[in-house]
Amino acid sequence: MTVFSYHLVKLPFISALKMMFSPVKSKQVKGLMYAETMSAMVLGSPILSRSRIFNREIVFFAQWENENYLNDFLQSNAKGQKIAKGWHIRLEFLRQWGKISGFQIPDKKLEIENENIPVVAVTIARMKYIQIPRFLRWGRPVEKQVRDDDGTTLSLASIRYPNTISTFSIWKTQKAMTDMVHGHSKMPQPKRHINAMKERDRKDFHFEFTTLRFKPLAEYGEWKNQQYLKYL
């Protein structure tokens, strides 16, 4: 069964640079269907902060033919062994909105009627260069909304220069996530996300964009001295 994995690891500065400039490629790793290597960012952080520009915290988001290939990568591959020193979560695909190149998203969607199950959301955008300032103006308020929402246990953003931007969030329930998306949450200014989506529909920020929803399967290691599925 196809499985996705989302990894966070803090590396020495030079190792982090090497990982960004020479990322893991699917052609180099058996069973790896596609992967994105990015630099982590704090949601809502100032535009010119170190978090926005580059830091030692690396995101590795990957799709595998099955978990055996993932296990082998983490145990036997030189880059995989470095990534394995951090934290990761394994994910089962549920559904997709939009389209993105690279990942081989299953056609079949899993509909889950129970709104109280935990879910993970990943967004990936390939930005139009001239729209980046406008995207940041509309996007940062949404970043803060997700970051501060009591319905999440972990949320962050990431970037791969020059123009790939992503977000990741673990939600205690599917309802908490959909309430935020539709402007029904109890957070201050609950319409920030829906207003940004209306602005995107008026004039798109991206030439590719997708939102992926997953069921969390298992968590390995710790990030910031914590595990996050235990809060679900």
Secondary structure, 3 states (H helix, E strand, C coil): CCEEEEEEEECCHHHHHHHHHCCCCHHHCCCEEEEEEEEEECCCCCCCCHHHHCCCEEEEEEEECCHHHHHHHHHHCHHHHHHCCCEEEEEEEEEEEEECCCCCCCCCCCCCCCCCCCEEEEEEEEECHHHHHHHHHHHHHHHHHHHHCCCEEEEEEEEECCCEEEEEEEECCHHHHHHHHCCCCCCCCCCHHHHHHHHHHHCCCEEEEEEEEEEEEEEECCECCECCHHHC
